[in-house]
Amino acid sequence: MANSTQAAVPAPRGVTMADVAKHAGVSRTAVSFVLNNRENASISDETKQRILEAVQTLGYRPNAGARALASQRSDWYGLVTEIVTAPFAVNIIKGAQDEAWLDKKFLLIASTEQATGQNGSRHAGMEDAAVEKLLEQRVAGILYAATWHRAVHVPEIVREIPTVLINCFDAEGKLPSIVPDERRGGRRATERLLAAGHRRIGFINLDPDIPAALGRMEGYREALAQAGIAFDPDLVVSGHATADVGYEAACELLDRRYGGKAARPTALFCANDRMAMGAYDAIKERGLAIPKDIAVIGFDNQELIAAYLRPKLTTVALPFEEMGALGVQTLASLTAGQPITAHQQMVDCPLLERFSV
Protein backbone atom coordinates (compact mmCIF):
# COMPACT_ATOMS: atom_id res chain seq x y z
CA MET A 1 0.00 0.00 0.00
CA ALA A 2 1.41 3.34 -0.99
CA ASN A 3 2.25 5.73 1.78
CA SER A 4 -0.24 8.62 1.60
CA THR A 5 2.00 10.95 3.56
CA GLN A 6 3.48 13.60 1.27
CA ALA A 7 6.88 15.10 1.84
CA ALA A 8 6.82 18.75 2.81
CA VAL A 9 7.50 21.01 -0.14
CA PRO A 10 10.18 23.53 0.73
CA ALA A 11 9.23 27.17 0.37
CA PRO A 12 10.51 28.64 -2.88
CA ARG A 13 13.68 30.63 -2.55
CA GLY A 14 13.36 34.31 -3.41
CA VAL A 15 14.59 35.17 -6.87
CA THR A 16 17.91 36.96 -6.65
CA MET A 17 19.74 39.37 -8.91
CA ALA A 18 22.16 36.52 -9.70
CA ASP A 19 19.22 34.43 -10.96
CA VAL A 20 18.20 37.25 -13.27
CA ALA A 21 21.75 37.58 -14.55
CA LYS A 22 21.99 33.84 -15.27
CA HIS A 23 18.64 33.78 -17.07
CA ALA A 24 19.55 36.79 -19.22
CA GLY A 25 23.10 35.58 -19.85
CA VAL A 26 24.72 38.72 -18.47
CA SER A 27 26.75 39.72 -15.44
CA ARG A 28 25.18 40.58 -12.10
CA THR A 29 26.71 44.04 -12.43
CA ALA A 30 24.84 44.61 -15.69
CA VAL A 31 21.58 43.66 -14.00
CA SER A 32 22.32 46.07 -11.14
CA PHE A 33 23.09 48.91 -13.54
CA VAL A 34 19.84 48.40 -15.47
CA LEU A 35 17.60 48.08 -12.39
CA ASN A 36 19.16 51.16 -10.82
CA ASN A 37 18.96 53.20 -14.04
CA ARG A 38 22.67 53.91 -14.20
CA GLU A 39 22.81 56.39 -17.08
CA ASN A 40 26.59 56.16 -17.51
CA ALA A 41 26.58 52.36 -17.99
CA SER A 42 27.48 51.18 -21.53
CA ILE A 43 24.72 48.59 -21.89
CA SER A 44 22.98 48.06 -25.22
CA ASP A 45 19.22 48.39 -25.59
CA GLU A 46 19.05 44.72 -26.59
CA THR A 47 20.79 43.66 -23.36
CA LYS A 48 18.56 45.92 -21.29
CA GLN A 49 15.52 44.31 -22.89
CA ARG A 50 16.78 40.79 -22.08
CA ILE A 51 17.35 41.77 -18.48
CA LEU A 52 13.89 43.33 -18.12
CA GLU A 53 12.29 40.26 -19.70
CA ALA A 54 14.18 38.04 -17.26
CA VAL A 55 12.92 40.16 -14.36
CA GLN A 56 9.36 39.76 -15.63
CA THR A 57 9.66 36.02 -16.29
CA LEU A 58 11.25 35.17 -12.93
CA GLY A 59 9.13 37.58 -10.88
CA TYR A 60 12.18 39.30 -9.41
CA ARG A 61 11.55 42.01 -6.83
CA PRO A 62 14.32 44.33 -5.64
CA ASN A 63 15.26 44.08 -1.98
CA ALA A 64 13.98 47.41 -0.73
CA GLY A 65 15.92 47.17 2.51
CA ALA A 66 19.20 46.49 0.75
CA ARG A 67 18.55 49.25 -1.74
CA ALA A 68 17.84 51.69 1.09
CA LEU A 69 21.06 50.71 2.83
CA ALA A 70 23.03 51.26 -0.36
CA SER A 71 21.49 54.62 -1.20
CA GLN A 72 20.90 55.81 2.39
CA ARG A 73 17.27 56.55 1.44
CA SER A 74 14.16 54.56 0.57
CA ASP A 75 10.97 54.92 -1.46
CA TRP A 76 9.07 55.83 1.71
CA TYR A 77 8.01 59.08 3.32
CA GLY A 78 7.28 58.89 7.03
CA LEU A 79 4.03 60.37 8.36
CA VAL A 80 4.08 61.17 12.07
CA THR A 81 0.56 61.96 13.20
CA GLU A 82 -1.84 61.94 16.14
CA ILE A 83 -4.87 61.92 13.82
CA VAL A 84 -5.14 58.30 12.68
CA THR A 85 -8.59 57.89 14.30
CA ALA A 86 -9.75 61.51 13.93
CA PRO A 87 -12.63 62.36 11.54
CA PHE A 88 -10.35 64.11 9.06
CA ALA A 89 -7.44 61.65 9.18
CA VAL A 90 -8.41 59.76 6.06
CA ASN A 91 -8.41 62.99 4.03
CA ILE A 92 -4.93 64.10 5.01
CA ILE A 93 -3.56 60.59 4.49
CA LYS A 94 -5.33 60.23 1.13
CA GLY A 95 -4.02 63.55 -0.14
CA ALA A 96 -0.48 62.69 0.93
CA GLN A 97 -0.55 59.12 -0.39
CA ASP A 98 -2.07 60.07 -3.75
CA GLU A 99 0.59 62.72 -4.28
CA ALA A 100 3.39 60.43 -3.06
CA TRP A 101 2.25 57.75 -5.52
CA LEU A 102 2.82 60.17 -8.40
CA ASP A 103 6.45 60.42 -7.21
CA LYS A 104 6.64 56.61 -6.81
CA LYS A 105 6.79 57.01 -3.04
CA PHE A 106 4.70 55.45 -0.27
CA LEU A 107 3.69 56.49 3.23
CA LEU A 108 4.93 54.77 6.36
CA ILE A 109 2.61 55.95 9.15
CA ALA A 110 3.66 56.26 12.79
CA SER A 111 0.70 57.01 15.05
CA THR A 112 1.33 59.22 18.08
CA GLU A 113 -2.33 59.58 19.00
CA GLN A 114 -1.67 59.74 22.73
CA ALA A 115 1.50 61.81 22.48
CA THR A 116 -0.04 65.29 22.66
CA GLY A 117 -1.76 66.93 25.62
CA GLN A 118 -4.78 69.23 25.35
CA ASN A 119 -2.53 72.30 25.57
CA GLY A 120 -0.42 71.13 22.64
CA SER A 121 2.46 69.91 24.83
CA ARG A 122 4.23 66.72 23.76
CA HIS A 123 4.59 63.43 25.55
CA ALA A 124 8.10 63.29 24.19
CA GLY A 125 8.92 59.61 24.72
CA MET A 126 6.29 58.14 22.39
CA GLU A 127 6.76 60.74 19.67
CA ASP A 128 10.56 60.53 19.73
CA ALA A 129 10.36 56.73 19.50
CA ALA A 130 8.00 56.97 16.50
CA VAL A 131 10.36 59.29 14.65
CA GLU A 132 13.36 57.12 15.53
CA LYS A 133 11.65 54.06 14.04
CA LEU A 134 10.97 55.95 10.81
CA LEU A 135 14.58 57.06 10.61
CA GLU A 136 15.69 53.45 11.08
CA GLN A 137 13.70 52.63 7.93
CA ARG A 138 15.70 55.32 6.10
CA VAL A 139 12.62 57.25 5.00
CA ALA A 140 13.40 59.96 2.46
CA GLY A 141 11.59 62.61 4.51
CA ILE A 142 8.99 63.14 7.22
CA LEU A 143 5.51 64.69 7.23
CA TYR A 144 4.35 65.77 10.70
CA ALA A 145 0.56 66.27 10.87
CA ALA A 146 -1.61 67.62 13.71
CA THR A 147 -5.32 67.20 14.32
CA TRP A 148 -5.87 70.92 14.91
CA HIS A 149 -4.03 74.03 13.74
CA ARG A 150 -1.47 75.13 16.31
CA ALA A 151 2.19 75.72 17.09
CA VAL A 152 4.06 72.49 17.90
CA HIS A 153 7.40 71.51 19.40
CA VAL A 154 8.69 68.71 17.21
CA PRO A 155 11.26 66.10 18.27
CA GLU A 156 14.77 67.40 17.75
CA ILE A 157 15.73 64.33 15.72
CA VAL A 158 13.40 65.27 12.84
CA ARG A 159 15.87 68.02 11.98
CA GLU A 160 18.23 65.30 10.73
CA ILE A 161 16.03 64.78 7.66
CA PRO A 162 13.79 66.90 5.38
CA THR A 163 10.56 67.53 7.33
CA VAL A 164 7.32 69.37 6.54
CA LEU A 165 4.56 70.17 9.05
CA ILE A 166 0.88 69.83 8.07
CA ASN A 167 -1.98 71.64 9.86
CA CYS A 168 0.51 72.98 12.38
CA PHE A 169 3.67 75.09 12.46
CA ASP A 170 7.03 74.93 14.18
CA ALA A 171 7.04 76.93 17.42
CA GLU A 172 10.73 77.67 16.74
CA GLY A 173 10.03 78.81 13.19
CA LYS A 174 12.64 76.54 11.59
CA LEU A 175 10.61 73.98 9.64
CA PRO A 176 8.33 74.60 6.62
CA SER A 177 4.61 74.18 7.20
CA ILE A 178 1.29 73.83 5.39
CA VAL A 179 -1.72 75.38 7.18
CA PRO A 180 -5.31 76.36 6.33
CA ASP A 181 -6.01 80.00 5.46
CA GLU A 182 -8.22 80.65 8.50
CA ARG A 183 -8.61 84.38 7.87
CA ARG A 184 -9.77 83.92 4.30
CA GLY A 185 -12.16 81.15 5.37
CA GLY A 186 -13.71 83.37 8.05
CA ARG A 187 -14.08 86.19 5.58
CA ARG A 188 -15.67 83.90 2.99
CA ALA A 189 -18.29 82.65 5.48
CA THR A 190 -19.20 86.18 6.58
CA GLU A 191 -19.35 87.46 3.00
CA ARG A 192 -21.81 84.69 2.14
CA LEU A 193 -24.14 85.83 4.91
CA LEU A 194 -23.77 89.47 3.87
CA ALA A 195 -24.59 88.51 0.27
CA ALA A 196 -27.81 86.90 1.56
CA GLY A 197 -28.84 90.27 2.98
CA HIS A 198 -27.86 89.81 6.63
CA ARG A 199 -26.45 92.78 8.54
CA ARG A 200 -26.66 91.55 12.10
CA ILE A 201 -24.41 88.48 12.11
CA GLY A 202 -23.59 86.68 15.35
CA PHE A 203 -20.25 84.89 15.62
CA ILE A 204 -19.78 81.83 17.84
CA ASN A 205 -16.01 81.49 17.96
CA LEU A 206 -13.51 78.94 19.32
CA ASP A 207 -11.20 79.47 22.29
CA PRO A 208 -9.92 82.95 21.46
CA ASP A 209 -6.16 82.31 21.66
CA ILE A 210 -5.77 79.49 19.12
CA PRO A 211 -4.75 80.24 15.50
CA ALA A 212 -8.08 79.10 14.03
CA ALA A 213 -10.06 81.42 16.30
CA LEU A 214 -7.76 84.38 15.64
CA GLY A 215 -7.81 83.90 11.88
CA ARG A 216 -11.56 83.31 11.59
CA MET A 217 -12.27 86.36 13.76
CA GLU A 218 -9.98 88.48 11.60
CA GLY A 219 -11.83 87.35 8.49
CA TYR A 220 -15.21 88.05 10.09
CA ARG A 221 -14.17 91.60 11.01
CA GLU A 222 -12.64 92.25 7.58
CA ALA A 223 -15.84 91.25 5.79
CA LEU A 224 -17.97 93.46 8.04
CA ALA A 225 -15.65 96.42 7.55
CA GLN A 226 -15.68 95.96 3.78
CA ALA A 227 -19.49 96.06 3.90
CA GLY A 228 -19.46 99.23 6.01
CA ILE A 229 -20.81 97.49 9.12
CA ALA A 230 -19.31 98.39 12.50
CA PHE A 231 -17.97 95.47 14.54
CA ASP A 232 -20.23 94.78 17.56
CA PRO A 233 -18.49 92.77 20.32
CA ASP A 234 -21.90 91.92 21.78
CA LEU A 235 -22.50 89.70 18.76
CA VAL A 236 -19.46 87.53 19.53
CA VAL A 237 -19.36 84.63 22.01
CA SER A 238 -16.32 82.36 22.39
CA GLY A 239 -15.88 78.93 23.94
CA HIS A 240 -14.73 75.33 23.55
CA ALA A 241 -15.45 73.65 20.22
CA THR A 242 -18.39 71.50 21.34
CA ALA A 243 -22.08 71.21 20.51
CA ASP A 244 -22.99 72.11 24.11
CA VAL A 245 -21.01 75.35 23.93
CA GLY A 246 -22.56 76.13 20.55
CA TYR A 247 -26.02 75.63 22.05
CA GLU A 248 -25.29 77.85 25.06
CA ALA A 249 -23.69 80.58 22.92
CA ALA A 250 -26.62 80.56 20.50
CA CYS A 251 -29.08 80.82 23.41
CA GLU A 252 -27.17 83.83 24.71
CA LEU A 253 -27.18 85.58 21.33
CA LEU A 254 -30.81 84.76 20.51
CA ASP A 255 -32.13 85.91 23.90
CA ARG A 256 -30.06 89.09 24.16
CA ARG A 257 -32.06 92.30 24.61
CA TYR A 258 -31.16 96.00 24.31
CA GLY A 259 -33.29 98.62 26.04
CA GLY A 260 -35.92 96.01 26.76
CA LYS A 261 -36.20 95.04 23.10
CA ALA A 262 -35.15 91.83 21.48
CA ALA A 263 -32.05 92.28 19.32
CA ARG A 264 -31.23 88.81 18.10
CA PRO A 265 -28.96 88.32 15.07
CA THR A 266 -30.51 87.23 11.78
CA ALA A 267 -27.56 84.94 11.02
CA LEU A 268 -24.98 82.92 12.93
CA PHE A 269 -21.43 82.15 11.82
CA CYS A 270 -20.25 79.19 13.91
CA ALA A 271 -16.51 78.54 14.00
CA ASN A 272 -17.00 74.79 13.71
CA ASP A 273 -19.73 72.37 12.70
CA ARG A 274 -20.20 70.91 16.18
CA MET A 275 -21.02 74.40 17.49
CA ALA A 276 -23.42 74.83 14.57
CA MET A 277 -25.16 71.57 15.55
CA GLY A 278 -25.73 72.97 19.04
CA ALA A 279 -26.94 76.27 17.58
CA TYR A 280 -29.53 74.38 15.50
CA ASP A 281 -31.09 73.06 18.73
CA ALA A 282 -31.21 76.52 20.32
CA ILE A 283 -32.82 78.00 17.22
CA LYS A 284 -35.48 75.29 16.90
CA GLU A 285 -36.31 75.45 20.63
CA ARG A 286 -37.35 79.06 20.05
CA GLY A 287 -39.69 78.14 17.24
CA LEU A 288 -37.44 79.67 14.59
CA ALA A 289 -36.83 78.11 11.20
CA ILE A 290 -33.49 77.73 9.39
CA PRO A 291 -32.85 79.54 7.06
CA LYS A 292 -36.21 81.41 6.90
CA ASP A 293 -35.83 83.13 10.29
CA ILE A 294 -32.11 82.75 10.87
CA ALA A 295 -29.25 81.57 8.65
CA VAL A 296 -26.36 79.42 9.90
CA ILE A 297 -22.89 78.77 8.50
CA GLY A 298 -20.36 76.37 10.02
CA PHE A 299 -16.66 75.68 9.55
CA ASP A 300 -14.65 72.44 9.05
CA ASN A 301 -17.06 70.43 6.86
CA GLN A 302 -17.22 67.55 9.30
CA GLU A 303 -19.44 65.53 6.99
CA LEU A 304 -21.03 63.33 9.65
CA ILE A 305 -22.50 66.56 10.99
CA ALA A 306 -22.79 69.03 8.12
CA ALA A 307 -24.40 66.70 5.59
CA TYR A 308 -26.89 65.17 8.05
CA LEU A 309 -28.28 68.18 9.87
CA ARG A 310 -31.70 69.31 8.68
CA PRO A 311 -31.48 71.53 6.79
CA LYS A 312 -28.02 70.47 5.62
CA LEU A 313 -25.37 72.87 6.83
CA THR A 314 -23.58 75.34 4.57
CA THR A 315 -20.00 75.33 5.82
CA VAL A 316 -16.40 76.25 5.07
CA ALA A 317 -14.23 73.19 4.48
CA LEU A 318 -10.83 72.63 6.04
CA PRO A 319 -8.65 71.50 3.09
CA PHE A 320 -7.09 68.38 4.65
CA GLU A 321 -6.64 66.47 1.41
CA GLU A 322 -5.07 69.47 -0.31
CA MET A 323 -2.75 70.10 2.65
CA GLY A 324 -1.62 66.47 2.57
CA ALA A 325 -0.84 66.70 -1.15
CA LEU A 326 0.98 70.03 -0.82
CA GLY A 327 2.96 68.64 2.09
CA VAL A 328 4.28 65.84 -0.12
CA GLN A 329 5.04 68.24 -2.97
CA THR A 330 7.04 70.42 -0.59
CA LEU A 331 8.82 67.41 0.90
CA ALA A 332 9.72 66.17 -2.60
CA SER A 333 11.32 69.53 -3.36
CA LEU A 334 13.30 69.45 -0.13
CA THR A 335 14.56 65.89 -0.66
CA ALA A 336 15.61 66.83 -4.20
CA GLY A 337 17.57 69.80 -2.88
CA GLN A 338 15.28 72.32 -4.56
CA PRO A 339 14.30 75.64 -2.94
CA ILE A 340 10.73 75.99 -1.66
CA THR A 341 8.62 79.04 -2.45
CA ALA A 342 7.49 79.92 1.08
CA HIS A 343 8.37 78.89 4.63
CA GLN A 344 4.67 78.70 5.47
CA GLN A 345 2.10 77.94 2.77
CA MET A 346 -1.60 78.66 3.32
CA VAL A 347 -4.28 76.56 1.63
CA ASP A 348 -7.64 78.07 0.73
CA CYS A 349 -10.74 76.94 2.63
CA PRO A 350 -13.66 76.63 0.16
CA LEU A 351 -17.31 77.34 0.96
CA LEU A 352 -19.64 74.35 0.51
CA GLU A 353 -23.21 75.45 -0.20
CA ARG A 354 -26.00 73.40 1.29
CA PHE A 355 -29.34 74.68 2.61
CA SER A 356 -28.85 76.64 5.85
CA VAL A 357 -28.44 80.10 4.26
ZILIN-V391675 format. One record per residue. N is the residue number from 1. RES is the residue in one letter. SS is DSSP state (H for helix, E for strand, C for the rest). NEAR is the number of other ideal C-beta (glycine too) atoms within 8 Angstrom. Layout:
# ZILIN-V391675
n=N res=RES ss=SS near=NEAR
n=N res=RES ss=SS near=NEAR
This chain:
# ZILIN-V391675
n=1 res=M ss=C near=2
n=2 res=A ss=C near=3
n=3 res=N ss=C near=4
n=4 res=S ss=C near=4
n=5 res=T ss=C near=4
n=6 res=Q ss=C near=4
n=7 res=A ss=C near=4
n=8 res=A ss=C near=4
n=9 res=V ss=C near=4
n=10 res=P ss=C near=4
n=11 res=A ss=C near=4
n=12 res=P ss=C near=4
n=13 res=R ss=C near=5
n=14 res=G ss=C near=5
n=15 res=V ss=C near=9
n=16 res=T ss=C near=8
n=17 res=M ss=H near=10
n=18 res=A ss=H near=7
n=19 res=D ss=H near=10
n=20 res=V ss=H near=15
n=21 res=A ss=H near=12
n=22 res=K ss=H near=7
n=23 res=H ss=H near=9
n=24 res=A ss=H near=12
n=25 res=G ss=C near=5
n=26 res=V ss=C near=9
n=27 res=S ss=C near=6
n=28 res=R ss=H near=8
n=29 res=T ss=H near=6
n=30 res=A ss=H near=13
n=31 res=V ss=H near=14
n=32 res=S ss=H near=10
n=33 res=F ss=H near=10
n=34 res=V ss=H near=14
n=35 res=L ss=H near=10
n=36 res=N ss=C near=6
n=37 res=N ss=C near=5
n=38 res=R ss=C near=8
n=39 res=E ss=C near=4
n=40 res=N ss=C near=3
n=41 res=A ss=C near=8
n=42 res=S ss=C near=2
n=43 res=I ss=C near=8
n=44 res=S ss=C near=5
n=45 res=D ss=H near=5
n=46 res=E ss=H near=6
n=47 res=T ss=H near=12
n=48 res=K ss=H near=10
n=49 res=Q ss=H near=8
n=50 res=R ss=H near=11
n=51 res=I ss=H near=15
n=52 res=L ss=H near=9
n=53 res=E ss=H near=9
n=54 res=A ss=H near=12
n=55 res=V ss=H near=10
n=56 res=Q ss=H near=7
n=57 res=T ss=H near=7
n=58 res=L ss=H near=10
n=59 res=G ss=C near=6
n=60 res=Y ss=C near=11
n=61 res=R ss=C near=6
n=62 res=P ss=C near=7
n=63 res=N ss=C near=6
n=64 res=A ss=H near=8
n=65 res=G ss=H near=6
n=66 res=A ss=H near=8
n=67 res=R ss=H near=10
n=68 res=A ss=H near=12
n=69 res=L ss=H near=8
n=70 res=A ss=H near=6
n=71 res=S ss=H near=7
n=72 res=Q ss=C near=6
n=73 res=R ss=C near=8
n=74 res=S ss=C near=11
n=75 res=D ss=C near=7
n=76 res=W ss=E near=12
n=77 res=Y ss=E near=16
n=78 res=G ss=E near=16
n=79 res=L ss=E near=13
n=80 res=V ss=E near=14
n=81 res=T ss=E near=17
n=82 res=E ss=C near=13
n=83 res=I ss=C near=12
n=84 res=V ss=C near=9
n=85 res=T ss=C near=5
n=86 res=A ss=C near=8
n=87 res=P ss=C near=5
n=88 res=F ss=C near=11
n=89 res=A ss=H near=12
n=90 res=V ss=H near=6
n=91 res=N ss=H near=10
n=92 res=I ss=H near=17
n=93 res=I ss=H near=13
n=94 res=K ss=H near=10
n=95 res=G ss=H near=16
n=96 res=A ss=H near=17
n=97 res=Q ss=H near=11
n=98 res=D ss=H near=9
n=99 res=E ss=H near=13
n=100 res=A ss=H near=12
n=101 res=W ss=H near=9
n=102 res=L ss=H near=6
n=103 res=D ss=C near=8
n=104 res=K ss=C near=5
n=105 res=K ss=C near=12
n=106 res=F ss=E near=9
n=107 res=L ss=E near=13
n=108 res=L ss=E near=11
n=109 res=I ss=E near=9
n=110 res=A ss=E near=12
n=111 res=S ss=E near=8
n=112 res=T ss=C near=12
n=113 res=E ss=C near=8
n=114 res=Q ss=C near=7
n=115 res=A ss=C near=11
n=116 res=T ss=E near=11
n=117 res=G ss=C near=7
n=118 res=Q ss=C near=3
n=119 res=N ss=C near=4
n=120 res=G ss=C near=8
n=121 res=S ss=C near=7
n=122 res=R ss=E near=10
n=123 res=H ss=C near=10
n=124 res=A ss=H near=8
n=125 res=G ss=H near=6
n=126 res=M ss=H near=10
n=127 res=E ss=H near=14
n=128 res=D ss=H near=10
n=129 res=A ss=H near=8
n=130 res=A ss=H near=13
n=131 res=V ss=H near=15
n=132 res=E ss=H near=9
n=133 res=K ss=H near=9
n=134 res=L ss=H near=13
n=135 res=L ss=H near=12
n=136 res=E ss=H near=6
n=137 res=Q ss=C near=11
n=138 res=R ss=C near=11
n=139 res=V ss=C near=14
n=140 res=A ss=C near=13
n=141 res=G ss=E near=14
n=142 res=I ss=E near=16
n=143 res=L ss=E near=19
n=144 res=Y ss=E near=15
n=145 res=A ss=E near=16
n=146 res=A ss=C near=15
n=147 res=T ss=C near=10
n=148 res=W ss=C near=7
n=149 res=H ss=C near=11
n=150 res=R ss=C near=10
n=151 res=A ss=E near=9
n=152 res=V ss=E near=13
n=153 res=H ss=C near=7
n=154 res=V ss=C near=10
n=155 res=P ss=C near=9
n=156 res=E ss=H near=5
n=157 res=I ss=H near=9
n=158 res=V ss=H near=13
n=159 res=R ss=H near=8
n=160 res=E ss=H near=5
n=161 res=I ss=C near=10
n=162 res=P ss=C near=9
n=163 res=T ss=E near=13
n=164 res=V ss=E near=16
n=165 res=L ss=E near=18
n=166 res=I ss=E near=15
n=167 res=N ss=C near=14
n=168 res=C ss=C near=13
n=169 res=F ss=E near=11
n=170 res=D ss=E near=11
n=171 res=A ss=C near=7
n=172 res=E ss=C near=6
n=173 res=G ss=C near=6
n=174 res=K ss=C near=5
n=175 res=L ss=C near=12
n=176 res=P ss=E near=12
n=177 res=S ss=E near=13
n=178 res=I ss=E near=14
n=179 res=V ss=E near=15
n=180 res=P ss=E near=13
n=181 res=D ss=C near=11
n=182 res=E ss=H near=16
n=183 res=R ss=H near=11
n=184 res=R ss=H near=11
n=185 res=G ss=H near=16
n=186 res=G ss=H near=19
n=187 res=R ss=H near=13
n=188 res=R ss=H near=13
n=189 res=A ss=H near=16
n=190 res=T ss=H near=14
n=191 res=E ss=H near=10
n=192 res=R ss=H near=12
n=193 res=L ss=H near=14
n=194 res=L ss=H near=14
n=195 res=A ss=H near=6
n=196 res=A ss=C near=10
n=197 res=G ss=C near=5
n=198 res=H ss=C near=11
n=199 res=R ss=C near=8
n=200 res=R ss=C near=10
n=201 res=I ss=E near=16
n=202 res=G ss=E near=14
n=203 res=F ss=E near=12
n=204 res=I ss=E near=17
n=205 res=N ss=E near=12
n=206 res=L ss=C near=13
n=207 res=D ss=C near=9
n=208 res=P ss=C near=9
n=209 res=D ss=C near=5
n=210 res=I ss=C near=11
n=211 res=P ss=H near=10
n=212 res=A ss=H near=12
n=213 res=A ss=H near=14
n=214 res=L ss=H near=11
n=215 res=G ss=H near=13
n=216 res=R ss=H near=17
n=217 res=M ss=H near=13
n=218 res=E ss=H near=12
n=219 res=G ss=H near=17
n=220 res=Y ss=H near=15
n=221 res=R ss=H near=9
n=222 res=E ss=H near=10
n=223 res=A ss=H near=13
n=224 res=L ss=H near=13
n=225 res=A ss=H near=9
n=226 res=Q ss=H near=7
n=227 res=A ss=C near=8
n=228 res=G ss=C near=4
n=229 res=I ss=C near=8
n=230 res=A ss=C near=4
n=231 res=F ss=C near=7
n=232 res=D ss=C near=6
n=233 res=P ss=H near=5
n=234 res=D ss=H near=5
n=235 res=L ss=H near=10
n=236 res=V ss=E near=10
n=237 res=V ss=E near=10
n=238 res=S ss=E near=10
n=239 res=G ss=C near=12
n=240 res=H ss=C near=6
n=241 res=A ss=C near=10
n=242 res=T ss=C near=10
n=243 res=A ss=H near=10
n=244 res=D ss=H near=7
n=245 res=V ss=H near=13
n=246 res=G ss=H near=17
n=247 res=Y ss=H near=12
n=248 res=E ss=H near=11
n=249 res=A ss=H near=15
n=250 res=A ss=H near=16
n=251 res=C ss=H near=9
n=252 res=E ss=H near=9
n=253 res=L ss=H near=14
n=254 res=L ss=H near=13
n=255 res=D ss=H near=7
n=256 res=R ss=C near=10
n=257 res=R ss=E near=8
n=258 res=Y ss=E near=6
n=259 res=G ss=C near=4
n=260 res=G ss=C near=4
n=261 res=K ss=E near=6
n=262 res=A ss=E near=5
n=263 res=A ss=C near=7
n=264 res=R ss=C near=11
n=265 res=P ss=C near=12
n=266 res=T ss=C near=10
n=267 res=A ss=E near=15
n=268 res=L ss=E near=17
n=269 res=F ss=E near=15
n=270 res=C ss=E near=14
n=271 res=A ss=C near=14
n=272 res=N ss=C near=12
n=273 res=D ss=H near=15
n=274 res=R ss=H near=12
n=275 res=M ss=H near=17
n=276 res=A ss=H near=20
n=277 res=M ss=H near=13
n=278 res=G ss=H near=17
n=279 res=A ss=H near=16
n=280 res=Y ss=H near=11
n=281 res=D ss=H near=11
n=282 res=A ss=H near=14
n=283 res=I ss=H near=15
n=284 res=K ss=H near=9
n=285 res=E ss=H near=6
n=286 res=R ss=C near=7
n=287 res=G ss=C near=4
n=288 res=L ss=C near=9
n=289 res=A ss=C near=6
n=290 res=I ss=C near=13
n=291 res=P ss=C near=12
n=292 res=K ss=C near=4
n=293 res=D ss=C near=8
n=294 res=I ss=C near=14
n=295 res=A ss=E near=13
n=296 res=V ss=E near=17
n=297 res=I ss=E near=18
n=298 res=G ss=E near=16
n=299 res=F ss=E near=17
n=300 res=D ss=E near=11
n=301 res=N ss=C near=12
n=302 res=Q ss=C near=11
n=303 res=E ss=H near=6
n=304 res=L ss=H near=6
n=305 res=I ss=H near=13
n=306 res=A ss=H near=16
n=307 res=A ss=C near=9
n=308 res=Y ss=C near=7
n=309 res=L ss=C near=12
n=310 res=R ss=C near=4
n=311 res=P ss=C near=9
n=312 res=K ss=C near=11
n=313 res=L ss=C near=16
n=314 res=T ss=E near=14
n=315 res=T ss=E near=15
n=316 res=V ss=E near=16
n=317 res=A ss=E near=10
n=318 res=L ss=C near=10
n=319 res=P ss=C near=11
n=320 res=F ss=H near=11
n=321 res=E ss=H near=10
n=322 res=E ss=H near=9
n=323 res=M ss=H near=16
n=324 res=G ss=H near=19
n=325 res=A ss=H near=12
n=326 res=L ss=H near=12
n=327 res=G ss=H near=16
n=328 res=V ss=H near=16
n=329 res=Q ss=H near=9
n=330 res=T ss=H near=13
n=331 res=L ss=H near=16
n=332 res=A ss=H near=11
n=333 res=S ss=H near=10
n=334 res=L ss=H near=13
n=335 res=T ss=H near=10
n=336 res=A ss=C near=6
n=337 res=G ss=C near=4
n=338 res=Q ss=C near=6
n=339 res=P ss=C near=4
n=340 res=I ss=C near=9
n=341 res=T ss=C near=4
n=342 res=A ss=C near=6
n=343 res=H ss=C near=6
n=344 res=Q ss=E near=9
n=345 res=Q ss=E near=11
n=346 res=M ss=E near=8
n=347 res=V ss=E near=12
n=348 res=D ss=C near=8
n=349 res=C ss=C near=15
n=350 res=P ss=C near=8
n=351 res=L ss=E near=11
n=352 res=L ss=E near=10
n=353 res=E ss=C near=5
n=354 res=R ss=C near=11
n=355 res=F ss=C near=7
n=356 res=S ss=C near=14
n=357 res=V ss=C near=12
